[in-house]
């Protein structure tokens, strides 16, 4: 898994939610979604608790919380336009 990749949490209270990896460090990744986990305080989560998708967020376009939410909208809310 690499920075910018969109992943789904498979364990913990955020199970089922989608996040963007901000940074990886060995067995851990820092993830955020711009809402429950803003860019200012990403969550540290083990890589084994994350399910990788084939999608990546453009690092030039996801610098703020609003841009992060916009990039993840189609994953977290598929029933909404």
C-alpha angles and dihedrals in degrees: 000000000000138000112280094029118132112233137179121228112236099183140036132033091312093057112150096018123118124234140174119240109237097181139350127216117180107290095359139070132196108227134183139174103190094245117054090013110034124198090255093063113025121187120249109225134170114253091231088065092056129080113210122224126201091245129098131195115228105249090213091057103042107061100115132052092249092054090047092053091047092052092050098040096096091051101044096038108030093158093060125074 
